[in-house]
Amino acid sequence: MPSTLLVGGYGAVGSQIARTLASKPENHVIVAGRNLTKAAAIGFGARRIDLGAPPTWADALEGIDLVVASIDQKDTAFVSEVTRRGIGYIDVTAGDDFFRHVEALEVRTPVVLSLGLAPGLSNLLSAAAAKQLDVVESIEIGILMGTGDDHGSAAIAWSTRNMFDPKAPRDDARISFGPDFGMRQAHFMDFADQHVLARTMPGVRTVTRVTYDSAMLSGLLFWLGRTFAGNATMQALVERISHMPTLGSDKCVLSVTAHGKRASRPVAQDAFFFGRREAAVTAAVAALAAEDVLAGRVPPGIHHSHQVLDGQAIFTALERLGHGRVQFSDLRPEGGI
């Protein structure tokens, strides 16, 4: 029976990945982190590991076939050690700086990055939309998040930091988020998917924009972020307020539009994912990727999700598991055709 080590497995997302994987009897799951008590409380095997203390790694990695990391890392030392031992590795974090450093490694085991809602499902949806075109010129990604969902402390801190980033481009646009939310003003945010897609699809312009289910709250948050950009006090205040419960929904929507040409005519392909509970969606995508790695369906090397995972199989599985559904619109003409 293959063994999977969940590093950061007692966090909001990591614990759900552990439970999702462990729901199948053929998966042996071990939760690991600095706090052994918290790791054991998830209800599976538990080991202590501290990514800042390399002496703790050897015992934690003994007998492991796959590592799933759900914790931010400052460097690639742990990834290098995992792959040096011949262990597969997948990562649920979302920092593009980290991705770039991992991409530079030489490995002999499967490594899969960009797993979750965004990056992850947004990559798969973008790749699927792009396949409908003969020539892809640009991809626009829209993310709508529910204010009533539990996004976790790390996600809230990351989002707030990006809202208040004085260097962030002011690249807003109105985007359709389907029948429940309609057209919404969405705001640029530095999600890794747009950078990864630009690197893996040379010549394709990409941009990711974000909004929330409450149009009023979304407008207020981004107005504050841009008006008080670089103001650490205001940023900290908004971050604290963001932890307070709201009356919003737990819905999440991905809206992707690929622009380009088909049969030499300018066209666009729209694709949507309508789901609920972002952490659950992330956990499901990561668990499906883990099963592919354990089954030998991912070759050695460093890959992003859209490069090695079967997008249609992921979409079908998410719907079967009750996490949401994917919808593709008909190709539509652009440029006055």
C-alpha positions in Angstrom: 0.0 0.0 0.0 1.6 3.4 -1.0 2.1 5.9 1.7 1.4 9.6 1.3 2.9 12.2 3.7 0.8 15.4 4.1 3.1 18.2 5.2 1.0 20.9 6.7 -1.8 18.3 6.8 -3.6 19.8 9.8 -4.2 23.2 8.1 -7.5 24.2 6.6 -6.7 22.7 3.2 -4.2 20.0 4.2 -6.6 18.3 6.6 -9.2 18.1 3.8 -6.7 16.6 1.4 -5.8 14.0 4.0 -9.4 13.0 4.6 -10.1 12.9 0.8 -7.2 10.6 0.1 -7.9 8.5 3.2 -11.5 7.9 2.0 -10.1 5.3 -0.4 -8.8 2.2 1.5 -5.9 1.8 -0.9 -4.3 5.1 0.3 -2.2 5.1 3.5 -2.1 8.7 4.7 0.3 10.2 7.3 -0.1 13.8 8.5 3.0 15.7 9.4 3.9 19.1 10.9 5.8 20.8 13.7 3.0 20.0 16.2 2.7 16.2 16.5 -0.4 16.6 18.7 -2.3 18.5 16.0 -1.1 16.1 13.3 -2.4 13.1 15.3 -5.7 14.9 15.9 -6.6 14.6 12.2 -7.1 10.8 12.9 -4.5 9.2 10.7 -0.9 8.3 11.1 1.2 11.2 12.4 4.9 12.3 12.1 6.7 15.4 13.3 8.5 17.5 10.6 9.8 21.0 10.6 10.7 22.3 7.2 13.0 24.8 8.9 14.9 22.0 10.6 16.4 19.5 8.1 17.4 17.0 10.8 13.7 16.2 11.2 13.2 15.3 7.5 14.8 11.8 7.4 12.5 10.1 9.9 9.4 11.8 8.5 10.2 10.7 4.9 11.1 7.1 5.8 8.9 4.7 3.7 7.0 7.5 2.0 6.0 7.2 -1.7 4.5 10.7 -2.2 4.8 14.0 -0.4 1.9 16.5 -0.6 3.0 19.9 0.7 0.4 22.4 1.9 2.6 24.9 3.5 4.6 27.9 2.3 8.4 27.3 1.9 11.2 29.8 1.8 13.4 27.8 -0.5 13.6 24.5 -2.4 15.8 22.5 0.0 13.0 20.3 1.1 11.8 19.6 -2.5 15.3 18.7 -3.4 15.6 16.3 -0.5 12.3 14.6 -1.3 13.1 14.0 -4.9 16.7 12.9 -4.1 15.2 10.1 -2.1 13.1 9.0 -5.1 9.8 10.3 -3.7 7.1 11.9 -5.7 6.1 15.5 -4.8 3.0 17.7 -5.3 2.5 21.2 -4.0 -0.7 23.0 -3.1 0.9 26.4 -2.4 0.5 29.2 -4.9 3.6 31.4 -5.0 5.1 32.0 -8.4 8.5 32.9 -7.0 8.6 29.5 -5.4 7.4 27.8 -8.6 10.2 29.4 -10.6 12.8 28.1 -8.2 11.3 24.6 -8.3 11.2 24.7 -12.1 15.0 25.2 -12.1 15.6 21.9 -10.2 16.8 18.7 -11.8 14.7 15.8 -10.5 14.1 12.1 -11.2 10.7 11.8 -9.7 7.3 13.3 -10.7 6.7 16.8 -9.3 3.4 18.5 -9.9 2.7 22.2 -9.1 -0.3 24.5 -9.6 -2.9 22.5 -7.7 -6.0 23.9 -6.2 -8.7 26.3 -7.4 -6.3 29.0 -8.7 -3.7 28.1 -9.7 -4.8 24.6 -10.6 -8.3 24.3 -11.8 -7.9 27.7 -13.5 -4.9 26.3 -15.4 -6.8 23.2 -16.5 -9.8 25.3 -17.6 -7.6 27.8 -19.5 -5.8 24.9 -21.3 -9.2 23.3 -22.2 -10.5 26.6 -23.6 -7.3 27.2 -25.5 -7.6 23.8 -27.2 -10.7 25.0 -29.0 -8.8 27.6 -30.9 -6.3 27.2 -33.8 -4.3 30.2 -32.5 -4.4 31.5 -28.9 -3.5 35.1 -28.4 -4.7 35.8 -24.8 -6.4 34.3 -21.9 -8.4 36.2 -19.2 -9.1 34.5 -15.9 -11.7 35.7 -13.5 -12.1 34.4 -10.0 -15.1 35.0 -7.8 -14.8 34.1 -4.1 -17.5 33.8 -1.5 -17.2 36.0 1.5 -19.0 33.4 3.6 -16.4 30.8 2.8 -13.5 29.9 5.1 -10.4 31.0 3.3 -7.9 30.4 6.0 -5.5 32.9 7.6 -2.7 32.4 5.0 -5.0 33.0 2.1 -6.5 36.2 3.7 -3.1 37.6 4.5 -1.9 36.9 0.9 -5.0 38.5 -0.7 -4.8 41.6 1.6 -1.1 42.0 0.9 -1.8 42.0 -2.9 -4.7 44.5 -2.5 -2.3 46.9 -0.8 0.6 46.3 -3.1 1.6 49.8 -4.6 3.2 48.0 -7.6 0.1 46.1 -8.6 -1.2 47.0 -12.1 -4.5 48.8 -12.2 -6.0 46.4 -14.8 -9.7 46.0 -14.0 -12.4 44.7 -16.3 -16.0 43.6 -16.3 -16.3 39.9 -16.4 -19.3 37.5 -16.6 -19.5 35.1 -13.7 -22.6 33.2 -14.9 -26.3 33.4 -14.0 -25.9 33.7 -10.2 -23.6 36.8 -10.3 -23.7 38.2 -13.8 -21.3 40.8 -15.0 -18.9 42.0 -12.2 -16.1 44.4 -12.0 -13.0 42.3 -11.3 -9.6 43.5 -10.2 -6.1 42.4 -11.1 -4.4 40.1 -8.5 -1.1 38.5 -8.7 -2.2 34.8 -8.9 0.5 32.5 -10.1 -1.7 30.9 -12.8 -1.3 33.9 -15.2 2.5 33.7 -14.9 2.7 29.9 -15.3 0.4 29.9 -18.3 2.5 32.7 -19.9 5.7 30.6 -19.4 4.2 27.3 -20.7 2.2 28.9 -23.6 4.8 31.2 -25.2 3.3 34.3 -26.8 0.0 34.1 -25.0 -0.9 37.1 -22.9 -2.6 36.2 -19.6 -4.2 38.1 -16.8 -6.1 37.1 -13.6 -8.7 39.3 -12.0 -10.6 38.8 -8.8 -13.9 39.8 -7.2 -16.2 38.7 -4.3 -19.8 37.6 -4.2 -20.7 41.0 -2.6 -20.1 43.6 -5.3 -20.2 46.4 -2.7 -17.7 44.7 -0.4 -15.4 43.9 -3.3 -15.4 47.5 -4.5 -14.8 48.8 -1.0 -11.8 46.4 -0.4 -10.1 47.2 -3.6 -10.7 50.9 -3.3 -9.1 50.8 0.2 -6.2 48.8 -1.1 -5.5 51.2 -3.9 -6.2 54.4 -2.0 -4.0 53.3 0.9 -1.5 51.2 -1.0 1.7 50.7 1.0 -0.1 51.7 4.3 0.8 48.9 6.7 -1.7 50.1 9.3 -4.7 50.1 7.0 -3.6 46.8 5.5 -3.4 45.2 8.9 -6.9 46.6 9.8 -8.5 45.2 6.6 -6.8 41.9 7.2 -8.3 41.7 10.8 -11.7 42.7 9.5 -11.5 40.0 6.8 -11.4 37.3 9.5 -14.8 38.4 10.8 -17.8 36.2 9.8 -20.0 37.6 7.0 -23.4 36.8 5.5 -21.9 36.0 2.1 -22.0 32.7 0.3 -19.5 29.8 0.1 -19.7 29.8 -3.7 -16.7 30.1 -6.0 -16.7 30.7 -9.7 -13.9 30.6 -12.3 -14.5 32.5 -15.6 -12.0 31.9 -18.4 -12.0 33.4 -21.8 -9.5 32.4 -24.5 -9.1 34.8 -27.3 -7.6 33.9 -30.7 -8.5 32.5 -34.1 -10.2 29.5 -35.5 -10.2 29.0 -39.3 -8.4 32.4 -39.5 -11.4 34.2 -37.9 -11.1 36.0 -34.5 -13.1 34.1 -31.9 -13.4 33.6 -28.2 -14.0 30.5 -26.1 -15.7 31.0 -22.7 -15.5 28.4 -19.9 -16.8 28.4 -16.4 -16.5 26.4 -13.2 -19.3 26.9 -10.7 -18.5 25.4 -7.3 -18.7 25.7 -3.5 -16.2 25.8 -0.7 -12.8 26.8 -2.2 -10.8 24.7 0.2 -12.8 21.6 -0.6 -12.3 22.1 -4.3 -8.5 22.6 -3.8 -8.4 19.4 -1.7 -10.2 17.4 -4.4 -7.9 18.6 -7.2 -4.8 17.9 -5.1 -6.1 14.4 -4.2 -6.9 13.6 -7.8 -3.4 14.7 -8.8 -1.9 12.6 -5.9 -3.8 9.5 -7.2 -2.4 10.1 -10.7 1.2 10.3 -9.4 0.8 7.2 -7.2 -0.7 5.3 -10.1 2.3 6.1 -12.3 0.4 8.3 -14.7 2.7 11.3 -14.3 6.2 11.0 -15.7 9.3 12.1 -13.9 10.1 15.8 -14.1 8.6 19.1 -13.0 5.2 19.8 -14.3 2.3 22.2 -13.8 -1.2 20.7 -13.5 -2.4 21.6 -17.1 0.7 20.0 -18.5 0.2 16.4 -17.2 -3.3 16.0 -15.8 -6.4 15.1 -17.8 -8.5 18.2 -17.4 -11.7 16.5 -18.6 -11.2 13.7 -16.1 -10.7 16.2 -13.3 -13.9 18.2 -14.4 -15.9 15.0 -14.4 -14.6 13.8 -11.0 -15.3 17.2 -9.4 -18.9 17.0 -10.6 -19.3 13.4 -9.5 -17.9 14.3 -6.0 -20.4 17.2 -5.7 -17.8 20.0 -5.8 -19.1 21.8 -8.8 -19.5 21.7 -12.6 -17.7 23.0 -15.6 -19.5 24.6 -18.5 -18.2 25.6 -21.9 -20.1 28.2 -24.0 -20.2 28.1 -27.8 -17.4 29.8 -29.7 -18.3 33.4 -30.3 -17.0 35.7 -33.0 -15.0 38.8 -32.2 -13.8 41.8 -34.1 -17.1 42.6 -35.8 -17.5 39.2 -37.6 
